[in-house]
Amino acid sequence: RWPKTRIIIRADSGFCRDAIMAWCETNDVGYVLGLARNKRLQQALGKEMEEARLACERTGETARCFRDFRYRTRKSWSCERRVIGKAEYLPGKANPRFVITNLSTRDADAQHLYEDLYCARGEMEKFIGNEFSRKPRRCEAQGCAEQNRIKEQQLGLFADRTSSATLRANQLRLYFSSFAYVLLRRLGLTGTAFAKAQSTTIRLKLLKIGARLHLTVRKVWLSFSEASPYASDIAQILANLKQHPAWSPPG
């Protein structure tokens, strides 16, 4: 459908499996996955960790540097792959991390790949457009708020309420809530005070409000209070939605 669209999978080390990586490589799908550290990986990053330690002791602040190298497990991987090692030293604590990718060095260097692509994997909407045109930025907080979208799905969209009898039914429920949320954000909330609001805020302030329901033979009437503090926002959201033909009622 979209032959020029590039797909890149970002995930933690639980998805770092040879079957997944081999499928991505065969089907021209990019991946940036967390890689659980082991003695061999830590030895490969030894020089950089020492440099980070000395820099941290000298300045008293967190120091980090990166190494880009090739690596293969002894048994479980079918081929050698590109690994990025982050050698980070916090005051009094070493914090080495690793990611694996099939993206080339032309796509992203080691620091950019780790900080801008991997760390921000939970903030997907920030990367709409040309992903590799972004200037490198440093992730100050550990994890770079990487699970924000996942938490919104779990808490704000009730992803934990999977009470249907089958897996497919539960998945369909998650699809509906996710699609509704994304469409509302992209089409309805533009230009309002809720344009960057999280799902919980949207639900509590815009959807979970009191109203009087009146049923007739032909219509359903909803009467809202004129004193609603979000009346103007709701009116703007409705106007935004009406601008899109797919949302317009049939004539």
GIWOVEN-V612804 format. One record per residue. RES is the residue in three letters. PSI is psi as a letter, one per 40 degrees, with the letter a starting at -180 (none if undefined). OMEGA is omega in whole degrees, -180 to 180 (* if undefined). D_CENTER is the distance of its C-alpha to the mean C-alpha in Angstrom with 1 decimal. Layout:
res;psi;omega;d_center
RES;PSI;OMEGA;D_CENTER
RES;PSI;OMEGA;D_CENTER
This chain:
res;psi;omega;d_center
ARG;d;-179;23.5
TRP;g;-173;21.5
PRO;d;-179;23.0
LYS;e;-180;21.7
THR;h;180;18.0
ARG;h;-179;16.3
ILE;h;177;13.7
ILE;h;179;11.7
ILE;h;175;10.2
ARG;h;-177;8.1
ALA;i;-180;9.0
ASP;a;-171;11.3
SER;e;177;15.0
GLY;d;180;15.7
PHE;e;-179;14.9
CYS;g;-179;17.1
ARG;i;-176;20.0
ASP;d;-179;22.6
ALA;d;180;22.6
ILE;d;-178;18.9
MET;d;179;19.3
ALA;d;178;22.7
TRP;d;179;21.5
CYS;d;-180;18.9
GLU;d;180;21.7
THR;d;-174;24.1
ASN;e;176;22.1
ASP;f;176;20.9
VAL;h;180;17.2
GLY;i;175;15.4
TYR;i;171;13.6
VAL;h;-172;12.4
LEU;i;173;12.9
GLY;i;-179;13.9
LEU;h;-179;17.7
ALA;h;-177;19.8
ARG;i;176;22.5
ASN;a;-176;26.2
LYS;d;-179;29.5
ARG;d;180;29.6
LEU;d;-180;26.2
GLN;d;176;27.3
GLN;d;179;30.6
ALA;d;-178;29.2
LEU;e;-174;27.4
GLY;d;-179;30.6
LYS;d;-179;31.8
GLU;d;178;28.6
MET;d;178;28.3
GLU;d;177;31.9
GLU;d;179;31.2
ALA;d;179;28.3
ARG;d;-179;30.6
LEU;d;179;33.5
ALA;d;179;31.4
CYS;d;179;30.1
GLU;d;-179;33.7
ARG;d;-175;35.0
THR;d;-176;32.7
GLY;e;-179;31.7
GLU;i;179;28.1
THR;h;179;25.1
ALA;i;179;25.5
ARG;i;171;23.4
CYS;i;-170;24.1
PHE;i;172;22.8
ARG;h;180;24.5
ASP;h;-176;23.9
PHE;i;179;25.9
ARG;i;-175;26.5
TYR;i;175;26.4
ARG;h;175;27.4
THR;i;-177;27.9
ARG;d;-175;31.6
LYS;d;-165;31.3
SER;e;-179;27.9
TRP;i;-179;26.6
SER;e;-179;28.4
CYS;i;176;28.1
GLU;i;-176;27.3
ARG;i;-179;23.8
ARG;h;179;22.3
VAL;h;175;21.0
ILE;h;177;19.8
GLY;h;175;21.2
LYS;h;178;20.3
ALA;h;-177;23.5
GLU;h;178;22.9
TYR;h;174;25.7
LEU;i;178;25.5
PRO;h;178;28.8
GLY;e;-175;30.3
LYS;h;174;27.4
ALA;i;-177;26.1
ASN;g;178;22.4
PRO;h;178;22.1
ARG;i;-177;18.8
PHE;i;171;18.4
VAL;i;178;16.1
ILE;i;-175;17.4
THR;i;170;16.9
ASN;e;174;19.1
LEU;i;-177;18.3
SER;i;177;21.5
THR;d;176;22.6
ARG;d;177;23.2
ASP;d;-177;19.6
ALA;h;175;18.5
ASP;i;-172;20.5
ALA;d;-177;19.7
GLN;d;180;18.6
HIS;d;-179;16.5
LEU;d;-178;14.8
TYR;d;-172;14.1
GLU;d;-174;13.4
ASP;d;-179;11.7
LEU;d;-175;9.9
TYR;d;-175;9.4
CYS;d;-176;9.1
ALA;f;-173;6.5
ARG;d;179;4.1
GLY;e;-179;2.1
GLU;g;-169;3.8
MET;d;-174;4.1
GLU;e;178;7.5
LYS;e;-172;8.7
PHE;f;176;9.3
ILE;h;-179;11.5
GLY;a;-178;14.8
ASN;h;-172;16.0
GLU;d;-173;13.3
PHE;e;179;16.1
SER;e;-178;18.1
ARG;i;176;16.3
LYS;i;-180;18.5
PRO;i;175;17.6
ARG;i;-179;16.7
ARG;h;176;17.2
CYS;h;-176;14.7
GLU;d;-179;17.3
ALA;i;-180;15.7
GLN;h;179;15.0
GLY;e;176;11.4
CYS;f;-180;10.5
ALA;f;-167;9.2
GLU;e;-175;6.4
GLN;e;-175;6.6
ASN;d;-177;7.1
ARG;d;178;5.6
ILE;d;179;7.2
LYS;d;177;10.1
GLU;d;179;10.6
GLN;d;-177;10.9
GLN;d;-172;13.3
LEU;d;-175;15.2
GLY;d;-179;15.3
LEU;e;172;15.4
PHE;f;178;17.4
ALA;e;179;15.7
ASP;e;-180;18.2
ARG;g;-179;21.0
THR;g;-173;21.6
SER;e;176;25.4
SER;i;-172;26.3
ALA;d;-175;28.5
THR;i;179;26.6
LEU;d;-178;23.1
ARG;d;179;23.1
ALA;d;178;24.0
ASN;d;179;21.3
GLN;d;179;18.7
LEU;d;178;20.3
ARG;d;178;20.1
LEU;d;176;16.3
TYR;d;-177;16.3
PHE;d;-178;18.6
SER;d;-180;16.8
SER;d;180;13.4
PHE;d;-179;15.5
ALA;d;-180;17.6
TYR;d;-178;14.9
VAL;d;180;13.3
LEU;d;179;16.9
LEU;d;180;18.1
ARG;d;-174;15.6
ARG;d;-173;16.1
LEU;d;-172;19.8
GLY;d;-171;21.3
LEU;e;-180;19.9
THR;h;177;20.4
GLY;e;178;23.1
THR;i;179;23.2
ALA;e;-177;22.6
PHE;e;-175;19.7
ALA;d;-179;17.7
LYS;e;-178;15.0
ALA;i;176;15.8
GLN;i;-174;13.6
SER;d;-179;14.5
THR;d;178;17.1
THR;d;179;18.9
ILE;d;-178;19.1
ARG;d;-175;20.5
LEU;d;-173;23.0
LYS;d;-176;24.3
LEU;d;-175;24.3
LEU;d;-176;24.5
LYS;g;-178;26.2
ILE;i;-178;29.4
GLY;i;178;33.0
ALA;i;176;35.0
ARG;h;-177;38.4
LEU;h;179;38.4
HIS;h;-178;41.5
LEU;h;171;42.2
THR;i;-178;44.9
VAL;d;-173;46.0
ARG;e;-172;44.1
LYS;i;171;41.3
VAL;h;-177;38.9
TRP;h;174;39.1
LEU;h;-180;36.5
SER;h;-180;37.9
PHE;i;179;35.8
SER;h;177;37.2
GLU;e;-177;38.1
ALA;e;-180;37.3
SER;h;-180;33.5
PRO;e;-178;31.8
TYR;e;-177;29.0
ALA;d;-179;31.5
SER;d;178;31.0
ASP;d;179;27.2
ILE;d;178;27.6
ALA;d;179;30.2
GLN;d;179;28.0
ILE;d;178;25.1
LEU;d;178;27.8
ALA;d;178;29.2
ASN;d;-179;25.8
LEU;d;-179;25.4
LYS;e;179;29.0
GLN;e;-178;28.5
HIS;h;-174;26.6
PRO;d;-177;29.3
ALA;d;-178;27.2
TRP;e;-177;27.2
SER;h;177;30.9
PRO;i;-180;33.3
PRO;i;-177;35.9
GLY;none;*;39.1
